[in-house]
Amino acid sequence: MTAQLYTPSHLIAVDLAPSRLEAAKQFGADLLVAAGDDPLESVAEVTGGLGADLAIEAVGVPETFELCARLIRPGGRLANVGVHGAPATLHLEDLWIRNVTITTGLVDTFSTPTLLGMVAAGRLDPARFITHRYALGEMEAAYETFAHPQQTAALKVVLSRP
């Protein structure tokens, strides 16, 4: 959703879960790459073989980090916001000549004021990301829902007091 602020030529979403691809479409993606499709081929097709200006790894899986590194063009950027629980390989033998920038991190003191300003101005509606709501006493059920997004279509789960 916020990527649209940079007026990209294309917003390409890659995911295994049909529900997440549908959500990406609702949030502004114009090309969806599903399980069984070739992300490298899809990106090459819309970029004339150059690759993506920016690839965002948002799931914290080593294979997706490595895929993002292959998707970006020379001079491109890889933003890693996924929380990794396992090591990911950084293929410097492929990246060194391409002048690639890699950034890591989540929402921080730099981006939080910008995002809050967008919410206050009505330019960003975080409620659109909420797919499930639970009372605090249902925390285990909420965790199970969020832990299995392919089955539950969960994006964001909210816990609240009754």
C-alpha positions as CSV (number, residue, x, y, z in Angstrom):
1,M,0.0,0.0,0.0
2,T,2.7,2.5,0.9
3,A,4.8,1.5,-2.1
4,Q,2.3,3.3,-4.2
5,L,3.6,6.6,-2.8
6,Y,6.7,6.1,-4.9
7,T,4.6,5.9,-8.1
8,P,6.2,2.7,-9.4
9,S,5.6,1.5,-12.9
10,H,4.5,-1.9,-11.5
11,L,3.8,-3.4,-8.1
12,I,4.4,-7.1,-8.3
13,A,3.3,-9.4,-5.5
14,V,4.8,-12.9,-5.2
15,D,3.2,-15.4,-2.7
16,L,2.2,-19.0,-2.4
17,A,-1.1,-18.2,-0.7
18,P,-4.0,-17.2,-3.0
19,S,-5.5,-15.2,-0.1
20,R,-2.4,-13.1,0.3
21,L,-2.2,-12.5,-3.5
22,E,-5.8,-11.3,-3.4
23,A,-5.0,-9.0,-0.5
24,A,-2.0,-7.6,-2.5
25,K,-4.3,-6.9,-5.4
26,Q,-6.7,-5.1,-3.1
27,F,-3.8,-3.0,-1.8
28,G,-2.5,-2.0,-5.2
29,A,-0.5,-4.8,-6.8
30,D,-1.0,-4.9,-10.6
31,L,0.9,-8.2,-11.2
32,L,0.4,-11.3,-9.1
33,V,2.9,-14.2,-9.2
34,A,1.5,-17.3,-7.7
35,A,2.9,-20.7,-6.7
36,G,4.0,-22.5,-9.8
37,D,4.7,-19.3,-11.7
38,D,8.3,-18.1,-12.3
39,P,8.9,-14.8,-10.5
40,L,12.2,-14.3,-12.4
41,E,10.4,-14.6,-15.7
42,S,7.5,-12.4,-14.6
43,V,9.7,-9.6,-13.4
44,A,12.0,-9.9,-16.5
45,E,8.9,-9.7,-18.7
46,V,7.6,-6.4,-17.3
47,T,11.1,-4.8,-16.9
48,G,12.5,-5.6,-20.3
49,G,14.9,-8.1,-18.7
50,L,16.5,-5.5,-16.3
51,G,15.0,-6.7,-13.0
52,A,13.1,-4.9,-10.3
53,D,14.3,-1.5,-8.9
54,L,13.3,-2.7,-5.4
55,A,12.4,-6.1,-4.0
56,I,11.0,-6.4,-0.5
57,E,11.5,-9.6,1.5
58,A,8.6,-9.6,4.0
59,V,8.2,-13.2,5.2
60,G,11.5,-14.1,6.8
61,V,12.3,-17.2,4.8
62,P,15.9,-17.7,3.5
63,E,14.6,-18.8,0.1
64,T,12.6,-15.6,-0.4
65,F,15.6,-13.4,0.6
66,E,17.7,-15.2,-2.0
67,L,14.9,-14.9,-4.6
68,C,14.7,-11.1,-3.9
69,A,18.5,-10.8,-4.5
70,R,18.0,-12.5,-7.9
71,L,15.1,-10.3,-8.8
72,I,16.7,-6.9,-8.5
73,R,18.5,-5.0,-11.3
74,P,22.0,-3.6,-11.2
75,G,21.8,-0.6,-8.9
76,G,18.7,-1.9,-7.3
77,R,17.7,-2.3,-3.7
78,L,16.7,-5.2,-1.5
79,A,14.7,-4.3,1.6
80,N,14.6,-7.1,4.1
81,V,11.8,-6.5,6.6
82,G,10.9,-10.2,7.3
83,V,12.0,-11.6,10.7
84,H,14.4,-14.4,10.0
85,G,14.7,-17.3,12.3
86,A,17.2,-19.1,10.1
87,P,20.3,-18.0,8.2
88,A,20.0,-16.7,4.7
89,T,22.8,-16.9,2.2
90,L,24.1,-13.7,0.8
91,H,25.5,-14.5,-2.6
92,L,28.2,-11.9,-2.9
93,E,29.6,-13.8,-5.9
94,D,26.5,-12.6,-7.8
95,L,25.8,-9.3,-6.2
96,W,29.3,-7.6,-6.0
97,I,29.3,-6.4,-9.6
98,R,25.7,-5.2,-9.6
99,N,26.1,-2.3,-7.0
100,V,23.1,-3.6,-5.0
101,T,21.9,-1.9,-1.8
102,I,20.5,-4.1,1.0
103,T,18.7,-2.7,3.9
104,T,17.2,-4.4,6.9
105,G,14.9,-3.5,9.7
106,L,11.3,-3.1,10.7
107,V,9.2,0.0,11.5
108,D,11.6,2.3,13.4
109,T,11.9,5.8,14.8
110,F,12.4,7.1,11.3
111,S,9.4,5.6,9.6
112,T,6.9,5.6,12.5
113,P,6.2,9.4,12.5
114,T,5.7,9.2,8.7
115,L,3.3,6.3,8.9
116,L,1.4,7.9,11.8
117,G,1.1,11.2,9.8
118,M,-0.3,9.2,6.9
119,V,-2.9,7.6,9.2
120,A,-3.8,10.9,10.7
121,A,-4.2,12.5,7.2
122,G,-6.4,9.7,6.0
123,R,-3.8,8.5,3.4
124,L,-3.2,5.1,5.1
125,D,-5.9,2.9,6.6
126,P,-4.3,0.3,8.8
127,A,-7.8,-1.3,9.5
128,R,-7.7,-2.7,6.0
129,F,-5.0,-5.1,7.1
130,I,-7.0,-6.6,10.0
131,T,-8.5,-9.9,9.0
132,H,-9.3,-11.3,12.5
133,R,-10.2,-10.0,15.9
134,Y,-10.0,-11.8,19.2
135,A,-10.6,-11.0,22.9
136,L,-7.5,-11.1,25.1
137,G,-8.8,-14.3,26.6
138,E,-8.6,-15.9,23.2
139,M,-4.9,-15.3,22.7
140,E,-4.1,-18.9,21.9
141,A,-6.7,-19.1,19.2
142,A,-5.5,-15.7,17.8
143,Y,-1.9,-17.0,17.8
144,E,-3.0,-20.2,16.0
145,T,-4.8,-18.1,13.4
146,F,-1.8,-15.9,12.8
147,A,0.6,-18.9,12.7
148,H,-1.3,-20.5,9.8
149,P,-2.0,-17.8,7.3
150,Q,-2.4,-20.0,4.3
151,Q,-5.3,-21.8,6.0
152,T,-6.8,-18.8,7.8
153,A,-6.1,-16.0,5.3
154,A,-4.8,-14.0,8.2
155,L,-3.0,-10.8,7.5
156,K,-3.1,-9.0,10.9
157,V,-4.8,-10.3,14.0
158,V,-6.0,-7.8,16.7
159,L,-6.4,-8.6,20.4
160,S,-8.7,-6.4,22.5
161,R,-10.4,-6.2,25.8
162,P,-14.0,-7.4,25.8
